[in-house]
Amino acid sequence: MSVDAQQFIEEIDAPVDEPIEQLDVRNLGPPRPLSETLERLAEMDEGVLVQLNDRASQHLYPNWTTTATATKPGKRTRRR
């Protein structure tokens, strides 16, 4: 799969005048994608890092799928 990092950066309104680095972590199992990304970010002085990943990192995003549902009056449960 080919990814055009420049086009992706323009779509998400990231700075286009900065150097672009790509990090492909699609074949790495947890926790290597996160550790490789953090290491690369620490090494970068400037620029935009585009991470290629084949899964959503559940620890980096807010839990948008959690909803509150009423089961009994006054009691709420969380469903994922």
N, CA, C and O atoms as a printed pandas DataFrame, in Angstrom:
     atom_number atom_name residue_name chain_id  residue_number  x_coord  y_coord  z_coord
0              1         N          MET        A               1    0.835   -1.171    0.000
1              2        CA          MET        A               1    0.000    0.000    0.000
2              3         C          MET        A               1    0.883    1.238    0.000
3              4         O          MET        A               1    1.766    1.382    0.846
4              5         N          SER        A               2    0.649    2.104   -0.924
5              6        CA          SER        A               2    1.411    3.327   -1.039
6              7         C          SER        A               2    0.630    4.472   -0.396
7              8         O          SER        A               2   -0.569    4.627   -0.624
8              9         N          VAL        A               3    1.320    5.256    0.398
9             10        CA          VAL        A               3    0.688    6.378    1.074
10            11         C          VAL        A               3    1.398    7.649    0.663
11            12         O          VAL        A               3    2.624    7.739    0.735
12            13         N          ASP        A               4    0.623    8.633    0.232
13            14        CA          ASP        A               4    1.173    9.931   -0.116
14            15         C          ASP        A               4    1.128   10.802    1.132
15            16         O          ASP        A               4    0.100   11.402    1.446
16            17         N          ALA        A               5    2.254   10.868    1.842
17            18        CA          ALA        A               5    2.309   11.605    3.103
18            19         C          ALA        A               5    1.998   13.082    2.894
19            20         O          ALA        A               5    1.309   13.689    3.713
20            21         N          GLN        A               6    2.489   13.656    1.828
21            22        CA          GLN        A               6    2.246   15.077    1.564
22            23         C          GLN        A               6    0.753   15.355    1.426
23            24         O          GLN        A               6    0.249   16.319    2.002
24            25         N          GLN        A               7    0.045   14.524    0.670
25            26        CA          GLN        A               7   -1.395   14.706    0.493
26            27         C          GLN        A               7   -2.132   14.538    1.818
27            28         O          GLN        A               7   -3.052   15.298    2.121
28            29         N          PHE        A               8   -1.734   13.555    2.599
29            30        CA          PHE        A               8   -2.357   13.324    3.900
30            31         C          PHE        A               8   -2.166   14.539    4.811
31            32         O          PHE        A               8   -3.104   14.972    5.480
32            33         N          ILE        A               9   -0.965   15.079    4.834
33            34        CA          ILE        A               9   -0.675   16.234    5.685
34            35         C          ILE        A               9   -1.514   17.435    5.276
35            36         O          ILE        A               9   -2.018   18.161    6.132
36            37         N          GLU        A              10   -1.665   17.648    3.984
37            38        CA          GLU        A              10   -2.499   18.756    3.516
38            39         C          GLU        A              10   -3.956   18.557    3.928
39            40         O          GLU        A              10   -4.634   19.529    4.262
40            41         N          GLU        A              11   -4.445   17.327    3.912
41            42        CA          GLU        A              11   -5.834   17.048    4.272
42            43         C          GLU        A              11   -6.116   17.307    5.744
43            44         O          GLU        A              11   -7.228   17.701    6.096
44            45         N          ILE        A              12   -5.130   17.094    6.609
45            46        CA          ILE        A              12   -5.373   17.278    8.041
46            47         C          ILE        A              12   -4.906   18.651    8.529
47            48         O          ILE        A              12   -4.918   18.915    9.732
48            49         N          ASP        A              13   -4.503   19.511    7.621
49            50        CA          ASP        A              13   -4.126   20.883    7.939
50            51         C          ASP        A              13   -2.874   20.963    8.816
51            52         O          ASP        A              13   -2.756   21.850    9.662
52            53         N          ALA        A              14   -1.952   20.039    8.610
53            54        CA          ALA        A              14   -0.658   20.092    9.302
54            55         C          ALA        A              14    0.266   21.013    8.507
55            56         O          ALA        A              14   -0.003   21.281    7.336
56            57         N          PRO        A              15    1.333   21.495    9.105
57            58        CA          PRO        A              15    2.252   22.384    8.381
58            59         C          PRO        A              15    2.883   21.670    7.183
59            60         O          PRO        A              15    3.489   20.609    7.334
60            61         N          VAL        A              16    2.740   22.251    6.011
61            62        CA          VAL        A              16    3.272   21.626    4.793
62            63         C          VAL        A              16    4.673   22.123    4.460
63            64         O          VAL        A              16    5.328   21.579    3.571
64            65         N          ASP        A              17    5.135   23.140    5.158
65            66        CA          ASP        A              17    6.468   23.671    4.880
66            67         C          ASP        A              17    7.531   23.085    5.810
67            68         O          ASP        A              17    8.670   23.552    5.822
68            69         N          GLU        A              18    7.169   22.074    6.582
69            70        CA          GLU        A              18    8.094   21.392    7.481
70            71         C          GLU        A              18    8.571   20.090    6.835
71            72         O          GLU        A              18    7.879   19.543    5.976
72            73         N          PRO        A              19    9.746   19.584    7.236
73            74        CA          PRO        A              19   10.194   18.281    6.733
74            75         C          PRO        A              19    9.212   17.176    7.155
75            76         O          PRO        A              19    8.637   17.220    8.243
76            77         N          ILE        A              20    9.039   16.197    6.279
77            78        CA          ILE        A              20    8.110   15.091    6.539
78            79         C          ILE        A              20    8.906   13.812    6.736
79            80         O          ILE        A              20    9.761   13.467    5.920
80            81         N          GLU        A              21    8.615   13.109    7.831
81            82        CA          GLU        A              21    9.199   11.788    8.063
82            83         C          GLU        A              21    8.071   10.779    8.137
83            84         O          GLU        A              21    7.020   11.048    8.718
84            85         N          GLN        A              22    8.295    9.610    7.541
85            86        CA          GLN        A              22    7.325    8.522    7.602
86            87         C          GLN        A              22    7.885    7.401    8.444
87            88         O          GLN        A              22    9.070    7.079    8.358
88            89         N          LEU        A              23    7.028    6.805    9.262
89            90        CA          LEU        A              23    7.408    5.674   10.093
90            91         C          LEU        A              23    6.384    4.569    9.861
91            92         O          LEU        A              23    5.207    4.729   10.186
92            93         N          ASP        A              24    6.825    3.466    9.309
93            94        CA          ASP        A              24    5.939    2.344    9.009
94            95         C          ASP        A              24    6.019    1.323   10.143
95            96         O          ASP        A              24    7.035    0.646   10.303
96            97         N          VAL        A              25    4.951    1.214   10.926
97            98        CA          VAL        A              25    4.909    0.271   12.048
98            99         C          VAL        A              25    3.827   -0.796   11.833
99           100         O          VAL        A              25    3.387   -1.446   12.782
100          101         N          ARG        A              26    3.410   -0.965   10.583
101          102        CA          ARG        A              26    2.310   -1.895   10.288
102          103         C          ARG        A              26    2.629   -3.342   10.642
103          104         O          ARG        A              26    1.716   -4.101   10.967
104          105         N          ASN        A              27    3.872   -3.741   10.591
105          106        CA          ASN        A              27    4.218   -5.138   10.854
106          107         C          ASN        A              27    4.726   -5.371   12.272
107          108         O          ASN        A              27    5.239   -6.448   12.575
108          109         N          LEU        A              28    4.593   -4.392   13.127
109          110        CA          LEU        A              28    5.101   -4.517   14.492
110          111         C          LEU        A              28    3.968   -4.800   15.472
111          112         O          LEU        A              28    2.891   -4.213   15.372
112          113         N          GLY        A              29    4.210   -5.687   16.403
113          114        CA          GLY        A              29    3.229   -5.970   17.436
114          115         C          GLY        A              29    3.404   -5.035   18.623
115          116         O          GLY        A              29    4.469   -4.448   18.811
116          117         N          PRO        A              30    2.351   -4.899   19.420
117          118        CA          PRO        A              30    2.422   -4.032   20.604
118          119         C          PRO        A              30    3.524   -4.502   21.546
119          120         O          PRO        A              30    3.750   -5.708   21.656
120          121         N          PRO        A              31    4.191   -3.628   22.205
121          122        CA          PRO        A              31    4.056   -2.166   22.248
122          123         C          PRO        A              31    5.022   -1.450   21.318
123          124         O          PRO        A              31    5.248   -0.249   21.471
124          125         N          ARG        A              32    5.592   -2.159   20.366
125          126        CA          ARG        A              32    6.631   -1.561   19.506
126          127         C          ARG        A              32    6.171   -0.369   18.687
127          128         O          ARG        A              32    6.948    0.575   18.542
128          129         N          PRO        A              33    4.926   -0.347   18.123
129          130        CA          PRO        A              33    4.541    0.860   17.386
130          131         C          PRO        A              33    4.618    2.131   18.239
131          132         O          PRO        A              33    5.103    3.166   17.782
132          133         N          LEU        A              34    4.142    2.041   19.459
133          134        CA          LEU        A              34    4.186    3.210   20.338
134          135         C          LEU        A              34    5.623    3.573   20.697
135          136         O          LEU        A              34    5.993    4.745   20.635
136          137         N          SER        A              35    6.437    2.590   21.071
137          138        CA          SER        A              35    7.812    2.894   21.467
138          139         C          SER        A              35    8.623    3.433   20.292
139          140         O          SER        A              35    9.410    4.364   20.463
140          141         N          GLU        A              36    8.443    2.864   19.108
141          142        CA          GLU        A              36    9.168    3.354   17.924
142          143         C          GLU        A              36    8.755    4.793   17.599
143          144         O          GLU        A              36    9.593    5.621   17.238
144          145         N          THR        A              37    7.457    5.082   17.730
145          146        CA          THR        A              37    6.962    6.424   17.452
146          147         C          THR        A              37    7.528    7.427   18.455
147          148         O          THR        A              37    7.987    8.500   18.063
148          149         N          LEU        A              38    7.500    7.092   19.729
149          150        CA          LEU        A              38    8.026    7.999   20.748
150          151         C          LEU        A              38    9.527    8.221   20.580
151          152         O          LEU        A              38   10.013    9.336   20.769
152          153         N          GLU        A              39   10.261    7.168   20.226
153          154        CA          GLU        A              39   11.695    7.311   19.994
154          155         C          GLU        A              39   11.973    8.220   18.807
155          156         O          GLU        A              39   12.857    9.075   18.867
156          157         N          ARG        A              40   11.224    8.036   17.736
157          158        CA          ARG        A              40   11.423    8.872   16.542
158          159         C          ARG        A              40   11.092   10.329   16.838
159          160         O          ARG        A              40   11.810   11.230   16.406
160          161         N          LEU        A              41   10.004   10.563   17.576
161          162        CA          LEU        A              41    9.643   11.940   17.932
162          163         C          LEU        A              41   10.728   12.599   18.778
163          164         O          LEU        A              41   11.020   13.782   18.607
164          165         N          ALA        A              42   11.321   11.837   19.684
165          166        CA          ALA        A              42   12.381   12.380   20.530
166          167         C          ALA        A              42   13.618   12.740   19.710
167          168         O          ALA        A              42   14.350   13.661   20.072
168          169         N          GLU        A              43   13.859   12.033   18.621
169          170        CA          GLU        A              43   15.018   12.284   17.768
170          171         C          GLU        A              43   14.812   13.471   16.823
171          172         O          GLU        A              43   15.781   14.066   16.353
172          173         N          MET        A              44   13.562   13.811   16.550
173          174        CA          MET        A              44   13.257   14.863   15.581
174          175         C          MET        A              44   13.428   16.247   16.201
175          176         O          MET        A              44   12.967   16.505   17.313
176          177         N          ASP        A              45   14.098   17.133   15.462
177          178        CA          ASP        A              45   14.221   18.526   15.896
178          179         C          ASP        A              45   13.037   19.345   15.399
179          180         O          ASP        A              45   12.580   20.268   16.074
180          181         N          GLU        A              46   12.550   19.002   14.226
181          182        CA          GLU        A              46   11.422   19.707   13.622
182          183         C          GLU        A              46   10.764   18.785   12.618
183          184         O          GLU        A              46   11.299   17.722   12.304
184          185         N          GLY        A              47    9.621   19.178   12.116
185          186        CA          GLY        A              47    8.981   18.417   11.068
186          187         C          GLY        A              47    7.697   17.759   11.503
187          188         O          GLY        A              47    7.208   17.954   12.616
188          189         N          VAL        A              48    7.168   16.973   10.588
189          190        CA          VAL        A              48    5.908   16.268   10.770
190          191         C          VAL        A              48    6.184   14.773   10.642
191          192         O          VAL        A              48    6.827   14.334    9.689
192          193         N          LEU        A              49    5.700   14.001   11.595
193          194        CA          LEU        A              49    5.864   12.552   11.545
194          195         C          LEU        A              49    4.546   11.923   11.120
195          196         O          LEU        A              49    3.512   12.144   11.751
196          197         N          VAL        A              50    4.585   11.139   10.047
197          198        CA          VAL        A              50    3.417   10.396    9.581
198          199         C          VAL        A              50    3.669    8.933    9.917
199          200         O          VAL        A              50    4.605    8.320    9.405
200          201         N          GLN        A              51    2.828    8.383   10.779
201          202        CA          GLN        A              51    2.959    6.983   11.176
202          203         C          GLN        A              51    2.011    6.141   10.335
203          204         O          GLN        A              51    0.817    6.433   10.261
204          205         N          LEU        A              52    2.536    5.098    9.703
205          206        CA          LEU        A              52    1.713    4.148    8.960
206          207         C          LEU        A              52    1.444    2.971    9.886
207          208         O          LEU        A              52    2.369    2.291   10.329
208          209         N          ASN        A              53    0.176    2.739   10.172
209          210        CA          ASN        A              53   -0.199    1.710   11.132
210          211         C          ASN        A              53   -1.444    1.003   10.621
211          212         O          ASN        A              53   -2.304    1.629   10.000
212          213         N          ASP        A              54   -1.547   -0.284   10.873
213          214        CA          ASP        A              54   -2.710   -1.038   10.414
214          215         C          ASP        A              54   -3.733   -1.269   11.522
215          216         O          ASP        A              54   -4.666   -2.053   11.349
216          217         N          ARG        A              55   -3.567   -0.604   12.639
217          218        CA          ARG        A              55   -4.534   -0.715   13.729
218          219         C          ARG        A              55   -4.615    0.628   14.450
219          220         O          ARG        A              55   -3.686    1.434   14.392
220          221         N          ALA        A              56   -5.728    0.855   15.122
221          222        CA          ALA        A              56   -5.901    2.079   15.896
222          223         C          ALA        A              56   -5.279    1.877   17.274
223          224         O          ALA        A              56   -5.553    0.885   17.950
224          225         N          SER        A              57   -4.460    2.802   17.671
225          226        CA          SER        A              57   -3.825    2.716   18.979
226          227         C          SER        A              57   -4.804    3.182   20.044
227          228         O          SER        A              57   -5.027    4.381   20.215
228          229         N          GLN        A              58   -5.377    2.239   20.747
229          230        CA          GLN        A              58   -6.430    2.557   21.695
230          231         C          GLN        A              58   -5.967    3.448   22.837
231          232         O          GLN        A              58   -6.794    4.076   23.498
232          233         N          HIS        A              59   -4.670    3.514   23.082
233          234        CA          HIS        A              59   -4.175    4.328   24.189
234          235         C          HIS        A              59   -3.854    5.764   23.783
235          236         O          HIS        A              59   -3.560    6.594   24.644
236          237         N          LEU        A              60   -3.905    6.069   22.490
237          238        CA          LEU        A              60   -3.583    7.411   22.037
238          239         C          LEU        A              60   -4.812    8.256   21.723
239          240         O          LEU        A              60   -4.707    9.477   21.610
240          241         N          TYR        A              61   -5.958    7.632   21.582
241          242        CA          TYR        A              61   -7.165    8.362   21.218
242          243         C          TYR        A              61   -8.145    8.382   22.376
243          244         O          TYR        A              61   -8.151    7.468   23.200
244          245         N          PRO        A              62   -8.984    9.427   22.448
245          246        CA          PRO        A              62  -10.042    9.416   23.464
246          247         C          PRO        A              62  -10.979    8.237   23.213
247          248         O          PRO        A              62  -11.094    7.758   22.085
248          249         N          ASN        A              63  -11.629    7.784   24.243
249          250        CA          ASN        A              63  -12.540    6.651   24.108
250          251         C          ASN        A              63  -13.872    7.137   23.550
251          252         O          ASN        A              63  -14.828    7.338   24.298
252          253         N          TRP        A              64  -13.930    7.323   22.247
253          254        CA          TRP        A              64  -15.118    7.877   21.598
254          255         C          TRP        A              64  -16.244    6.873   21.497
255          256         O          TRP        A              64  -17.390    7.267   21.280
256          257         N          THR        A              65  -15.963    5.590   21.646
257          258        CA          THR        A              65  -17.008    4.583   21.486
258          259         C          THR        A              65  -17.749    4.297   22.777
259          260         O          THR        A              65  -18.740    3.566   22.769
260          261         N          THR        A              66  -17.295    4.853   23.877
261          262        CA          THR        A              66  -17.959    4.611   25.151
262          263         C          THR        A              66  -19.224    5.450   25.219
263          264         O          THR        A              66  -19.201    6.658   24.982
264          265         N          THR        A              67  -20.316    4.795   25.544
265          266        CA          THR        A              67  -21.580    5.510   25.703
266          267         C          THR        A              67  -22.179    5.138   27.034
267          268         O          THR        A              67  -21.979    4.032   27.536
268          269         N          ALA        A              68  -22.905    6.059   27.595
269          270        CA          ALA        A              68  -23.585    5.796   28.859
270          271         C          ALA        A              68  -25.006    5.366   28.552
271          272         O          ALA        A              68  -25.714    6.023   27.789
272          273         N          THR        A              69  -25.411    4.273   29.142
273          274        CA          THR        A              69  -26.778    3.800   28.954
274          275         C          THR        A              69  -27.404    3.560   30.317
275          276         O          THR        A              69  -26.744    3.068   31.232
276          277         N          ALA        A              70  -28.658    3.904   30.450
277          278        CA          ALA        A              70  -29.356    3.716   31.716
278          279         C          ALA        A              70  -29.845    2.281   31.811
279          280         O          ALA        A              70  -30.534    1.800   30.911
280          281         N          THR        A              71  -29.495    1.592   32.893
281          282        CA          THR        A              71  -29.958    0.229   33.099
282          283         C          THR        A              71  -31.056    0.198   34.152
283          284         O          THR        A              71  -32.019   -0.558   34.026
284          285         N          LYS        A              72  -30.916    1.002   35.171
285          286        CA          LYS        A              72  -31.919    1.152   36.214
286          287         C          LYS        A              72  -31.966    2.625   36.562
287          288         O          LYS        A              72  -30.973    3.326   36.368
288          289         N          PRO        A              73  -33.061    3.107   37.058
289          290        CA          PRO        A              73  -33.100    4.516   37.429
290          291         C          PRO        A              73  -31.953    4.847   38.388
291          292         O          PRO        A              73  -31.763    4.182   39.406
292          293         N          GLY        A              74  -31.210    5.872   38.045
293          294        CA          GLY        A              74  -30.113    6.311   38.887
294          295         C          GLY        A              74  -28.823    5.545   38.713
295          296         O          GLY        A              74  -27.824    5.898   39.338
296          297         N          LYS        A              75  -28.800    4.513   37.892
297          298        CA          LYS        A              75  -27.573    3.729   37.673
298          299         C          LYS        A              75  -27.201    3.791   36.208
299          300         O          LYS        A              75  -28.049    3.594   35.338
300          301         N          ARG        A              76  -25.922    4.068   35.928
301          302        CA          ARG        A              76  -25.450    4.128   34.542
302          303         C          ARG        A              76  -24.312    3.135   34.377
303          304         O          ARG        A              76  -23.517    2.925   35.293
304          305         N          THR        A              77  -24.243    2.536   33.215
305          306        CA          THR        A              77  -23.144    1.615   32.904
306          307         C          THR        A              77  -22.438    2.148   31.668
307          308         O          THR        A              77  -23.001    2.925   30.897
308          309         N          ARG        A              78  -21.200    1.719   31.496
309          310        CA          ARG        A              78  -20.434    2.088   30.318
310          311         C          ARG        A              78  -20.366    0.906   29.384
311          312         O          ARG        A              78  -20.087   -0.216   29.807
312          313         N          ARG        A              79  -20.616    1.149   28.131
313          314        CA          ARG        A              79  -20.573    0.091   27.128
314          315         C          ARG        A              79  -19.539    0.476   26.092
315          316         O          ARG        A              79  -19.470    1.628   25.662
316          317         N          ARG        A              80  -18.747   -0.484   25.700
317          318        CA          ARG        A              80  -17.729   -0.261   24.659
318          319         C          ARG        A              80  -18.148   -0.905   23.384
319          320         O          ARG        A              80  -17.427   -0.831   22.389
